[in-house]
Amino acid sequence: MRKGILCVLLSLLLCNETFAVEGLSVVSFDEDVVEVKKDSRHGKIVDMDIVDIGTLPLQVLSTDKMNFHKVIAKDGKELWISGSYVTLNKKKEKRSCRSVMVARASDVKAFGVRGAGEACRRKR
């Protein structure tokens, strides 16, 4: 019994596949040809035309540590598409709207980033 539990825990630990967030999908391709692994996540990387992959959006079943996303192609087979070539429907990261004092001294230069805090509401 202990060996069985140990084997299951060890296989989960060694497995580098993580299950995707519910509702995650591929919404667009950045190129007409993308890198995919056809056989498995450990397979050879080949170039594939996006027309052969399927219609968008494609549901992401899982993602591995190498940033390949597992999807089901239009022929029903599993493909691992490189994350470098796709846009996902991830939610935008929430920006921090906290006020931070940059500097009090008059001889210190302070710089800002254009667009930072753009989504924050000002209190009047």
C-alpha positions, -999 to 999 in steps of 0.1 A, spaced: 0 0 0 28 24 9 46 16 -23 15 24 -43 10 58 -26 47 66 -29 47 58 -67 17 80 -73 32 109 -53 65 105 -71 49 104 -105 30 136 -97 62 152 -85 82 143 -116 54 152 -140 61 186 -155 26 190 -169 3 214 -151 -34 215 -158 -47 247 -173 -68 273 -157 -105 268 -165 -116 287 -195 -81 293 -209 -80 292 -247 -59 302 -277 -76 332 -293 -51 341 -321 -19 331 -338 10 355 -342 23 338 -373 9 317 -402 32 288 -393 38 278 -357 60 254 -338 42 223 -326 50 189 -310 27 163 -326 34 130 -309 37 141 -273 51 169 -252 85 152 -255 82 148 -293 101 165 -321 93 202 -327 80 208 -363 65 237 -381 27 235 -389 4 258 -408 -23 273 -387 -50 262 -411 -42 226 -403 -45 232 -365 -82 241 -363 -106 270 -358 -102 295 -330 -107 296 -301 -89 264 -292 -93 252 -256 -60 248 -238 -61 214 -219 -27 219 -202 6 238 -203 41 224 -197 72 241 -183 85 248 -218 55 270 -225 38 246 -249 0 244 -247 -19 212 -253 -49 215 -276 -70 192 -297 -65 198 -335 -93 196 -360 -83 160 -369 -90 151 -332 -53 145 -323 -35 163 -295 -10 190 -304 14 209 -282 16 245 -296 45 268 -286 33 296 -265 56 320 -284 33 319 -313 -1 323 -297 -22 348 -278 -43 334 -249 -74 349 -234 -57 355 -200 -72 381 -178 -52 413 -175 -31 416 -144 -46 440 -119 -24 470 -114 -16 484 -80 -32 517 -74 -15 525 -41 1 559 -37 38 557 -31 60 586 -22 88 587 -46 112 612 -30 110 641 -5 144 657 -13 145 684 -39 178 672 -53 165 637 -63 151 631 -98 120 609 -100 109 591 -132 76 576 -142 64 551 -167 38 562 -192 5 544 -186 13 533 -151 -18 536 -129 -39 544 -159 -67 521 -148 -68 536 -113 -96 560 -103 -86 593 -87 -103 603 -55 -115 639 -57 
